[in-house]
């Protein structure tokens, strides 16, 4: 009983401790008392069947006996654990919008194997049975410590000479990691609604008017309008007077300038200041709060303090990374220069992110806002995320049907950022709302375009994403990425995480990763991210 409980409840708690004492006492009684000793195989299952909450219900894992087995004839060997059912009340990070566990997965590049090894199966079962919050807490920020904690609950004996338990464990964790990236991305409000864009379903009139009302609610200051006209003076894209002097007025002007060309319109939208990166700063004097930290730095050093959101702020606040992982909190900023007290928070709401001046708009806000515009203009996007580096950007599907290199040079030349001295990244994945848009794109970002004229291959591609001038350094960048993958401590990576390392241990190729990503998008809404399938851990080419 104690062995079974240690498997079911890897995290000690007062309840599990009491249950363990009870189990120990029951076992001792069975071994010492003559009557109980001879009847132990009957008593233990009978008591647990009649009073399952004494030991097992506290782990939220139901204990079952085989059908047709009575308490007087069952044995300890007949106990089994029921498969955990989907529960919409699970941890918030576990995509509670999923409705059932029946998947209609579409086959893509791979055909599934008929069966997996016993080792893989054991690791998958143990991973699925882990407490939901424990599992999510580990993956929220997969540091070396969190990975070790996770792996300690997945140790099984190796029952197969061809597959080590360590390899099977890495494969299960790696597959779950990629599935979680897809599901958490698609669960974002704008990404979910953008699914309708890719399926060629028109934006409703009500949704369009709602977004336009938000754009029209922000009146642009005169100084901002002057700066705006200066930005577009060469191309004469913006008139001296925007009417109305709001974000909506600017969008209306861009729509006229594009003359029906989606590519031209999206280029103008991409270059507009509503998508500019704006650092967190004092709302009075504009003193910037540094978003990079060193091991000895604390929030108080830069005038930051976490405070709960007000009732008015609460609907707009989200969790996210800022100088470390944060929950849904508000930052109170006491300016070190002028003493002014400001408030700022992470948000995915367009009404908040479109604040014209002195409101921090980090890369996450940039991409959320870009998704709002894409949905409004019915433009297909996919989100690009580096592993082990806190950043995100988008790629746009052009009118020719191919994914375009990012407008932002720091995004398309992301490999160059390996030289910044703040850490490395270990891979890059793309997540969209359909199977074809999800893939591992590490190679594309470690390869330069063919020429300055973007000469295309037969398939329409132009080679890599990076500018041609960086082609000579790509070999060096590849070496740095490989170093990040081999680092088991996470200290080499910007986010101090080990996502790429676990994928390296799992021996996942780019094609394998693409397959997992595509399966995850196909079963989004019908499965949880932690429900790793046979195909995910052991795929096979057709």
Backbone torsions as a table, in degrees:
resi	resn	phi	psi	omega
1	UNK	NA	-43.8	-179.5
2	UNK	-62.8	-41.4	177.9
3	UNK	-60.4	-43.6	-179.8
4	UNK	-64.0	-39.4	-179.1
5	UNK	-68.8	-37.7	179.3
6	UNK	-65.2	-29.3	175.9
7	UNK	-73.4	-41.8	-175.7
8	UNK	-75.6	-34.1	-175.0
9	UNK	-124.9	81.5	-176.6
10	UNK	-69.6	-15.5	-177.4
11	UNK	-107.5	115.0	-178.6
12	UNK	-62.8	146.1	175.4
13	UNK	-152.8	165.7	178.3
14	UNK	-56.0	-38.6	-179.0
15	UNK	-67.0	-44.7	-178.7
16	UNK	-69.2	-30.8	177.2
17	UNK	-64.8	-44.7	177.8
18	UNK	-62.0	-41.5	-179.7
19	UNK	-65.5	-36.3	178.8
20	UNK	-66.3	-39.2	177.5
21	UNK	-63.0	-42.0	178.2
22	UNK	-61.6	-45.0	-178.9
23	UNK	-63.2	-40.9	179.0
24	UNK	-63.6	-44.6	179.9
25	UNK	-62.0	-42.8	179.9
26	UNK	-63.0	-42.3	179.2
27	UNK	-64.3	-42.3	179.6
28	UNK	-62.5	-41.5	179.5
29	UNK	-61.7	-42.4	-178.8
30	UNK	-65.1	-32.3	-175.9
31	UNK	-83.2	-26.4	-172.3
32	UNK	-101.4	-36.4	-177.6
33	UNK	-82.2	127.7	-176.9
34	UNK	-55.2	-43.5	-177.5
35	UNK	-69.4	-47.3	-178.4
36	UNK	-66.9	-32.3	-179.9
37	UNK	-61.2	-42.1	-177.9
38	UNK	-78.7	-22.0	-177.1
39	UNK	-105.3	10.6	-170.8
40	UNK	-59.5	-38.6	-178.1
41	UNK	-66.7	-20.0	178.2
42	UNK	-92.8	-37.2	-173.5
43	UNK	-71.0	-46.4	-174.6
44	UNK	-60.0	-52.6	178.5
45	UNK	-62.6	-35.7	-178.3
46	UNK	-63.9	-45.7	-179.4
47	UNK	-65.0	-43.0	-178.0
48	UNK	-68.9	-30.1	177.0
49	UNK	-70.8	-39.8	-177.9
50	UNK	-77.4	-32.4	-176.8
51	UNK	-130.0	61.9	-175.1
52	UNK	-63.3	-27.1	-176.7
53	UNK	-69.3	-15.0	178.8
54	UNK	-59.8	-36.0	-175.1
55	UNK	-124.2	-39.1	-164.6
56	UNK	-106.1	-31.2	-175.0
57	UNK	-64.8	-27.3	-179.7
58	UNK	-66.0	-18.3	176.4
59	UNK	-93.1	3.9	-177.9
60	UNK	58.6	28.4	175.9
61	UNK	-121.2	109.9	-175.7
62	UNK	-68.1	139.8	175.4
63	UNK	-96.3	131.5	-178.8
64	UNK	-129.1	152.8	170.7
65	UNK	-108.9	150.5	178.8
66	UNK	-56.6	143.6	-180.0
67	UNK	-59.3	140.1	177.9
68	UNK	85.2	3.7	-179.6
69	UNK	-102.4	121.8	179.5
70	UNK	-88.2	161.8	-178.7
71	UNK	-65.7	-23.5	-176.5
72	UNK	-85.8	-10.7	-177.3
73	UNK	-122.3	1.2	-178.2
74	UNK	-84.6	163.9	177.9
75	UNK	-128.9	167.3	-179.3
76	UNK	-59.8	-31.1	-178.6
77	UNK	-70.4	-16.1	-176.3
78	UNK	-87.6	-4.3	179.1
79	UNK	-69.4	140.6	175.6
80	UNK	-145.8	158.6	179.5
81	UNK	-99.3	135.2	177.2
82	UNK	-73.7	150.4	175.8
83	UNK	-68.2	133.1	-179.0
84	UNK	-64.7	132.8	179.3
85	UNK	-87.1	160.2	176.3
86	UNK	-64.6	138.7	-178.2
87	UNK	-134.4	115.3	-177.7
88	UNK	-71.5	-2.9	177.5
89	UNK	-102.0	16.3	179.0
90	UNK	-66.9	-178.1	179.5
91	UNK	-52.5	140.0	-175.9
92	UNK	-54.9	-28.3	-178.5
93	UNK	-76.3	-7.5	-173.2
94	UNK	-96.1	30.3	173.1
95	UNK	52.2	69.2	-176.7
96	UNK	-69.8	-2.3	178.1
97	UNK	-79.5	-7.8	-179.6
98	UNK	-66.6	143.3	-170.8
99	UNK	-106.0	-36.0	-179.5
100	UNK	-155.8	174.5	-173.9
101	UNK	-103.2	12.8	178.8
102	UNK	-94.1	118.4	-175.9
103	UNK	-105.3	139.6	173.4
104	UNK	-108.0	58.4	-175.3
105	UNK	-62.9	136.6	176.6
106	UNK	-96.4	134.7	178.0
107	UNK	-72.2	141.3	179.3
108	UNK	-118.1	-109.7	-175.8
109	UNK	-83.7	-14.0	-171.2
110	UNK	-118.9	156.2	171.9
111	UNK	-114.6	133.9	-172.7
112	UNK	-73.1	147.8	174.1
113	UNK	-71.5	158.4	-178.5
114	UNK	-70.5	-31.1	179.4
115	UNK	-159.1	162.7	176.5
116	UNK	-111.1	171.7	-179.7
117	UNK	-72.3	162.0	177.1
118	UNK	-60.2	-34.5	-178.3
119	UNK	-64.8	-47.4	177.1
120	UNK	-59.4	-43.6	-177.7
121	UNK	-62.4	-42.9	179.3
122	UNK	-62.8	-43.9	-179.4
123	UNK	-64.6	-40.9	179.6
124	UNK	-63.3	-41.7	-180.0
125	UNK	-63.9	-43.9	-179.2
126	UNK	-66.2	-39.9	180.0
127	UNK	-62.8	-43.5	-179.1
128	UNK	-65.2	-32.1	-175.9
129	UNK	-82.2	-6.7	-179.3
130	UNK	-64.1	148.3	176.0
131	UNK	-56.7	136.4	-172.9
132	UNK	-58.2	-46.9	-176.7
133	UNK	-67.8	-40.2	177.6
134	UNK	-59.1	-46.2	-179.1
135	UNK	-61.8	-46.6	-178.1
136	UNK	-67.5	-38.9	178.7
137	UNK	-61.1	-38.2	178.4
138	UNK	-65.3	-42.8	-175.6
139	UNK	-80.4	-20.5	179.4
140	UNK	-56.2	-37.3	178.0
141	UNK	-148.4	88.2	-170.4
142	UNK	-77.5	77.2	174.6
143	UNK	-79.5	173.0	178.1
144	UNK	-61.6	-38.1	179.7
145	UNK	-66.3	-44.3	179.2
146	UNK	-65.9	-37.0	177.5
147	UNK	-65.0	-42.9	178.9
148	UNK	-62.5	-40.9	178.3
149	UNK	-63.2	-41.6	178.9
150	UNK	-65.8	-45.7	-178.0
151	UNK	-66.7	-29.7	-179.5
152	UNK	-63.9	-22.2	179.0
153	UNK	-92.2	-0.6	-175.9
154	UNK	-118.1	16.3	-177.6
155	UNK	-73.8	122.8	175.6
156	UNK	-132.7	158.1	175.7
157	UNK	-70.5	146.9	178.8
158	UNK	-80.7	113.6	-178.7
159	UNK	-100.6	8.0	-176.2
160	UNK	-139.2	130.1	-176.8
161	UNK	-71.0	-21.7	-174.3
162	UNK	-90.0	-24.0	-176.6
163	UNK	-125.6	120.7	178.6
164	UNK	-76.3	153.4	177.5
165	UNK	-62.0	-35.6	179.8
166	UNK	-64.3	-42.4	179.2
167	UNK	-66.4	-42.4	179.0
168	UNK	-63.7	-41.3	179.9
169	UNK	-64.4	-43.8	178.6
170	UNK	-63.1	-37.9	-179.9
171	UNK	-65.5	-41.7	179.5
172	UNK	-66.0	-45.8	-179.6
173	UNK	-66.4	-41.7	179.9
174	UNK	-63.6	-43.0	178.3
175	UNK	-64.4	-41.8	178.4
176	UNK	-63.9	-38.1	177.9
177	UNK	-58.3	-48.5	-179.3
178	UNK	-67.5	-39.4	178.5
179	UNK	-63.7	-39.1	179.9
180	UNK	-65.3	-39.3	177.9
181	UNK	-58.1	-45.3	-179.4
182	UNK	-65.0	-51.6	-174.9
183	UNK	-65.4	-40.2	179.9
184	UNK	-68.7	-32.5	177.6
185	UNK	-69.3	-46.3	-178.4
186	UNK	-69.8	-21.1	-179.3
187	UNK	-77.3	-12.2	176.7
188	UNK	-63.8	144.4	-172.1
189	UNK	-55.0	-50.6	-175.4
190	UNK	-73.9	-32.4	178.7
191	UNK	-66.0	-37.3	179.7
192	UNK	-66.5	-42.9	-179.7
193	UNK	-72.5	-27.6	177.6
194	UNK	-66.8	-15.2	176.4
195	UNK	-59.3	-30.3	180.0
196	UNK	-70.6	-29.7	178.7
197	UNK	-64.7	-46.0	-179.2
198	UNK	-67.3	-24.1	177.6
199	UNK	-93.6	14.3	173.9
200	UNK	60.7	36.0	174.4
201	UNK	-100.1	125.8	-173.6
202	UNK	-66.6	148.5	175.3
203	UNK	-69.2	135.2	-177.8
204	UNK	-68.6	156.1	179.7
205	UNK	-61.4	-38.8	-179.2
206	UNK	-65.4	-43.1	179.0
207	UNK	-65.9	-40.1	179.9
208	UNK	-63.6	-44.9	-179.8
209	UNK	-65.6	-36.7	179.5
210	UNK	-62.0	-45.8	-180.0
211	UNK	-68.4	-39.1	179.2
212	UNK	-66.0	-33.0	175.3
213	UNK	-64.5	-37.9	177.2
214	UNK	-65.5	-44.7	179.2
215	UNK	-60.9	-36.4	-175.9
216	UNK	-81.1	-13.3	-176.6
217	UNK	-80.1	-16.2	-179.1
218	UNK	-99.2	104.2	176.4
219	UNK	-80.4	126.5	-175.0
220	UNK	-81.8	129.5	178.4
221	UNK	-61.5	154.8	-178.5
222	UNK	-58.0	-43.4	-179.7
223	UNK	-61.6	-36.3	179.4
224	UNK	-68.8	-39.5	179.3
225	UNK	-65.5	-37.5	177.6
226	UNK	-63.4	-45.0	177.7
227	UNK	-63.0	-36.6	179.8
228	UNK	-65.1	-45.4	179.1
229	UNK	-63.4	-36.8	179.4
230	UNK	-65.5	-37.8	-179.4
231	UNK	-61.7	-38.0	-175.1
232	UNK	-105.7	16.7	-175.0
233	UNK	-63.0	-37.7	-177.3
234	UNK	-65.6	-42.7	-177.0
235	UNK	-89.1	-3.8	-178.7
236	UNK	54.1	37.2	-175.9
237	UNK	-82.3	-23.0	-176.4
238	UNK	-123.7	127.7	179.1
239	UNK	-71.9	167.2	-180.0
240	UNK	-63.2	-31.7	-179.7
241	UNK	-124.8	122.4	176.4
242	UNK	-95.9	128.7	-179.1
243	UNK	-126.0	121.4	-6.4
244	UNK	-72.4	159.8	-177.6
245	UNK	-77.0	58.2	-178.2
246	UNK	-133.1	176.0	175.4
247	UNK	-60.8	-34.7	179.3
248	UNK	-65.1	-38.6	177.0
249	UNK	-61.5	-39.9	178.4
250	UNK	-66.2	-42.9	178.9
251	UNK	-63.4	-41.6	178.0
252	UNK	-59.4	-40.3	179.0
253	UNK	-65.6	-41.6	178.4
254	UNK	-61.6	-39.5	179.9
255	UNK	-63.7	-36.3	176.1
256	UNK	-68.3	-42.8	-178.8
257	UNK	-63.4	-33.4	-174.7
258	UNK	-76.0	-18.3	176.1
259	UNK	51.0	42.7	175.8
260	UNK	86.8	-4.1	179.6
261	UNK	-86.7	118.2	179.6
262	UNK	-66.7	-39.3	179.6
263	UNK	-61.7	-43.6	-179.0
264	UNK	-68.5	-42.1	179.5
265	UNK	-61.1	-45.1	-178.5
266	UNK	-67.3	-32.8	175.7
267	UNK	-62.5	-40.5	177.7
268	UNK	-68.0	-41.2	178.7
269	UNK	-62.5	-41.8	-178.9
270	UNK	-63.0	-33.9	-175.3
271	UNK	-87.7	-6.1	-175.9
272	UNK	-74.2	153.0	-176.8
273	UNK	-67.7	-13.1	177.9
274	UNK	-67.0	-16.8	177.0
275	UNK	-107.6	10.8	177.9
276	UNK	-66.6	147.2	170.9
277	UNK	-75.1	126.3	179.1
278	UNK	-123.7	116.2	-178.9
279	UNK	-68.3	156.1	174.7
280	UNK	-64.7	134.6	-172.4
281	UNK	-155.4	167.9	174.5
282	UNK	-66.5	131.0	-177.6
283	UNK	-74.4	-6.8	179.4
284	UNK	-100.0	-61.3	-175.2
285	UNK	-100.2	-11.3	176.8
286	UNK	84.2	11.8	177.5
287	UNK	-62.5	125.8	-173.8
288	UNK	-81.2	137.2	174.4
289	UNK	-91.8	120.7	-178.8
290	UNK	-63.1	131.9	-178.4
291	UNK	-94.4	-4.6	174.7
292	UNK	-98.0	141.2	-179.1
293	UNK	-121.5	159.8	170.4
294	UNK	-114.2	166.1	-174.4
295	UNK	-54.5	-26.5	-176.7
296	UNK	-98.2	3.4	-176.1
297	UNK	-89.0	141.2	175.5
298	UNK	-127.6	162.8	-176.5
299	UNK	-58.3	-38.7	-176.2
300	UNK	-61.6	-25.6	-179.6
301	UNK	-63.8	-27.8	-177.6
302	UNK	-111.8	11.0	175.9
303	UNK	85.8	19.5	-179.1
304	UNK	-98.5	147.6	174.9
305	UNK	-150.6	132.2	176.6
306	UNK	-77.4	130.2	176.5
307	UNK	-135.4	154.6	178.8
308	UNK	-70.6	148.4	178.2
309	UNK	-70.0	152.0	173.9
310	UNK	-75.8	170.8	178.8
311	UNK	-60.8	-33.7	179.2
312	UNK	-73.3	-37.2	-177.9
313	UNK	-77.5	-31.1	-168.8
314	UNK	-51.1	-44.5	-178.6
315	UNK	-64.8	-17.5	-175.3
316	UNK	-101.0	-10.3	-173.5
317	UNK	-88.8	138.0	175.3
318	UNK	-130.3	163.2	174.2
319	UNK	-78.2	163.2	178.3
320	UNK	166.6	175.9	-177.7
321	UNK	-86.7	128.7	166.4
322	UNK	-155.8	109.4	-173.9
323	UNK	55.3	35.9	-177.3
324	UNK	120.7	164.6	179.7
325	UNK	-67.1	137.6	-177.4
326	UNK	-132.1	151.0	172.3
327	UNK	-85.1	-170.6	-178.2
328	UNK	-78.2	81.9	-177.1
329	UNK	-126.0	169.6	175.5
330	UNK	-109.9	141.2	175.5
331	UNK	-95.5	125.2	170.4
332	UNK	-94.6	124.3	-174.7
333	UNK	-111.4	118.4	172.9
334	UNK	-103.1	107.8	-173.0
335	UNK	-62.5	128.4	179.2
336	UNK	-72.1	-17.2	-176.7
337	UNK	-95.0	-50.0	-175.1
338	UNK	-112.3	-9.1	178.0
339	UNK	82.1	-1.4	-179.2
340	UNK	-67.1	144.0	179.0
341	UNK	-102.6	121.6	180.0
342	UNK	-118.7	166.1	174.1
343	UNK	-129.3	139.2	178.9
344	UNK	-149.7	150.4	178.6
345	UNK	-153.1	158.3	173.4
346	UNK	-72.1	141.6	-177.6
347	UNK	-152.7	151.1	174.1
348	UNK	-112.9	6.3	-178.4
349	UNK	-87.3	128.6	-177.9
350	UNK	-59.4	-36.7	-178.3
351	UNK	-61.5	-31.0	178.3
352	UNK	-84.2	-46.1	-174.2
353	UNK	-68.0	-22.5	-177.8
354	UNK	-86.4	5.6	175.7
355	UNK	-54.3	121.7	-168.7
356	UNK	-64.4	-39.1	-170.6
357	UNK	-130.1	140.4	170.7
358	UNK	57.9	27.3	173.2
359	UNK	-112.6	122.7	-176.2
360	UNK	-59.0	124.4	177.0
361	UNK	-125.7	93.2	-176.7
362	UNK	-83.7	-177.0	-174.1
363	UNK	-61.6	-34.4	178.0
364	UNK	-64.9	-43.0	177.3
365	UNK	-66.1	-39.0	177.4
366	UNK	-55.8	-46.5	-176.7
367	UNK	-72.4	-36.3	176.2
368	UNK	-63.3	-40.9	179.7
369	UNK	-69.8	-37.8	176.2
370	UNK	-61.6	-37.3	177.7
371	UNK	-66.0	-36.7	176.0
372	UNK	-60.6	-48.1	179.5
373	UNK	-64.1	-40.9	-179.1
374	UNK	-61.9	-42.7	179.2
375	UNK	-65.4	-44.2	-179.1
376	UNK	-61.6	-39.3	-176.8
377	UNK	-95.5	3.4	-179.9
378	UNK	56.6	53.0	179.9
379	UNK	-111.0	126.0	179.4
380	UNK	-75.5	128.7	178.4
381	UNK	-128.1	159.2	165.2
382	UNK	-135.6	151.4	-175.3
383	UNK	-95.3	136.0	-179.1
384	UNK	-110.9	127.4	-176.1
385	UNK	-132.3	122.4	174.2
386	UNK	-78.3	147.8	176.4
387	UNK	-87.2	134.3	176.8
388	UNK	68.9	24.7	174.4
389	UNK	-145.5	129.5	-177.7
390	UNK	-81.0	91.8	178.9
391	UNK	-163.8	163.8	178.0
392	UNK	-160.8	146.2	174.7
393	UNK	-152.1	-175.6	-174.9
394	UNK	-129.0	157.6	168.5
395	UNK	-120.6	142.7	-176.9
396	UNK	-107.3	136.9	176.4
397	UNK	-87.5	115.5	-177.2
398	UNK	-70.6	172.9	-179.5
399	UNK	-65.2	-18.1	176.6
400	UNK	-84.8	0.3	176.0
401	UNK	89.2	4.1	-179.1
402	UNK	-109.1	148.9	178.0
403	UNK	-73.8	129.1	-174.8
404	UNK	-91.3	151.0	173.5
405	UNK	-62.6	144.9	-177.9
406	UNK	-57.5	147.4	177.2
407	UNK	-65.8	-39.1	-177.6
408	UNK	-73.9	120.1	-179.3
409	UNK	-62.0	-29.5	179.6
410	UNK	-70.9	-21.1	177.2
411	UNK	-84.2	-50.8	-178.7
412	UNK	-68.0	-25.1	175.9
413	UNK	-105.1	41.1	-175.8
414	UNK	-63.0	-25.5	177.8
415	UNK	-60.0	-32.4	-178.6
416	UNK	-64.2	-26.5	-178.3
417	UNK	-68.7	-11.7	174.7
418	UNK	-62.3	-18.3	-178.3
419	UNK	-93.4	1.7	-175.2
420	UNK	-70.9	-20.7	179.4
421	UNK	88.8	8.5	179.7
422	UNK	-105.6	0.9	178.6
423	UNK	132.4	171.3	-178.1
424	UNK	-107.5	170.2	166.8
425	UNK	-119.2	163.3	-171.1
426	UNK	-120.1	2.8	179.7
427	UNK	166.0	169.6	-179.6
428	UNK	-141.0	133.5	178.9
429	UNK	-124.9	152.1	177.6
430	UNK	-114.3	135.1	179.6
431	UNK	-129.9	122.5	175.6
432	UNK	-126.0	-167.4	-174.5
433	UNK	-96.9	5.1	174.7
434	UNK	-137.7	166.7	-174.4
435	UNK	-59.5	-44.1	-174.2
436	UNK	-65.0	-24.3	-175.7
437	UNK	-87.7	-5.8	-178.6
438	UNK	-100.0	124.7	-179.6
439	UNK	-168.3	164.0	171.0
440	UNK	-82.3	124.0	-176.0
441	UNK	-118.9	24.8	179.8
442	UNK	-56.7	-45.2	-178.3
443	UNK	-60.8	-40.5	-178.8
444	UNK	-60.7	-36.1	-178.3
445	UNK	-88.5	-4.0	172.4
446	UNK	-108.9	19.7	179.2
447	UNK	-135.1	140.9	179.0
448	UNK	-90.8	160.5	176.2
449	UNK	-62.8	160.6	-177.3
450	UNK	-66.3	-40.5	-176.3
451	UNK	-156.5	169.1	179.0
452	UNK	-66.6	-20.6	179.0
453	UNK	-90.0	4.7	179.3
454	UNK	55.0	45.7	177.3
455	UNK	-58.3	134.7	-174.0
456	UNK	-98.5	148.6	172.6
457	UNK	-74.8	179.8	178.7
458	UNK	-59.6	-36.2	-178.5
459	UNK	-82.0	2.3	177.5
460	UNK	94.7	-6.3	-179.3
461	UNK	-80.3	163.4	-179.8
462	UNK	-117.3	26.9	-177.2
463	UNK	88.1	-127.0	-178.4
464	UNK	-92.2	-168.6	-179.6
465	UNK	-96.6	-32.4	-171.1
466	UNK	-70.4	151.9	177.1
467	UNK	-64.9	151.1	-174.3
468	UNK	-59.3	-31.2	-176.4
469	UNK	-62.9	-20.3	-178.0
470	UNK	-96.3	2.9	-178.5
471	UNK	-55.7	-42.3	-178.7
472	UNK	-63.2	-19.9	-175.8
473	UNK	-97.4	-2.1	-174.4
474	UNK	-63.5	-33.8	178.2
475	UNK	-62.5	-41.8	178.1
476	UNK	-64.9	-41.2	-179.8
477	UNK	-65.5	-37.7	177.3
478	UNK	-61.1	-39.1	179.6
479	UNK	-64.3	-40.5	179.9
480	UNK	-66.4	-39.1	177.8
481	UNK	-64.5	-40.9	178.5
482	UNK	-65.9	-36.0	175.7
483	UNK	-60.5	-42.1	179.8
484	UNK	-62.9	-38.8	-179.4
485	UNK	-67.9	-31.8	-177.7
486	UNK	-84.9	-10.6	-177.5
487	UNK	-79.7	112.1	-178.4
488	UNK	-82.3	-8.1	-177.1
489	UNK	-97.0	-22.2	-177.2
490	UNK	81.9	-1.8	-176.0
491	UNK	-69.5	-22.3	179.7
492	UNK	-79.7	-17.8	-173.3
493	UNK	-93.9	150.0	-177.3
494	UNK	-60.2	-39.9	-178.6
495	UNK	-87.7	-2.3	-178.5
496	UNK	59.9	34.4	179.3
497	UNK	-115.2	172.7	-174.0
498	UNK	-127.3	34.9	179.8
499	UNK	-61.1	-49.6	179.8
500	UNK	-64.2	-32.3	-179.1
501	UNK	-66.4	-42.0	-179.5
502	UNK	-69.0	-32.6	176.4
503	UNK	-69.3	-34.9	176.8
504	UNK	-67.0	-43.2	177.8
505	UNK	-63.7	-33.0	178.7
506	UNK	-75.6	-9.1	179.9
507	UNK	62.8	35.8	178.5
508	UNK	-78.1	128.4	172.2
509	UNK	-84.0	171.0	176.3
510	UNK	-60.8	-38.1	-180.0
511	UNK	-66.3	-39.6	177.7
512	UNK	-63.4	-45.4	179.1
513	UNK	-61.4	-41.7	178.2
514	UNK	-61.0	-41.5	179.4
515	UNK	-61.0	-44.3	179.8
516	UNK	-64.2	-44.1	179.1
517	UNK	-60.2	-41.0	-178.1
518	UNK	-70.9	-37.5	175.9
519	UNK	-65.2	-37.1	-178.4
520	UNK	-65.4	-39.8	179.4
521	UNK	-71.7	-30.4	-179.5
522	UNK	-73.0	-28.0	-179.9
523	UNK	-105.6	10.5	176.3
524	UNK	-62.4	128.6	-177.5
525	UNK	96.7	-15.1	178.2
526	UNK	-119.4	-14.7	177.3
527	UNK	-138.1	158.2	171.9
528	UNK	-83.4	157.7	-178.3
529	UNK	-64.8	-28.8	-176.7
530	UNK	-82.3	-2.3	178.5
531	UNK	-83.3	77.0	-178.8
532	UNK	-72.3	130.6	-178.1
533	UNK	-97.3	169.5	177.2
534	UNK	-56.4	-43.0	-177.4
535	UNK	-63.3	-31.5	-177.7
536	UNK	-66.5	-39.4	-175.3
537	UNK	-89.6	-28.5	-179.5
538	UNK	-134.9	73.7	178.6
539	UNK	-77.7	165.0	179.5
540	UNK	-144.1	133.2	178.0
541	UNK	-65.3	145.4	176.6
542	UNK	-65.6	NA	NA
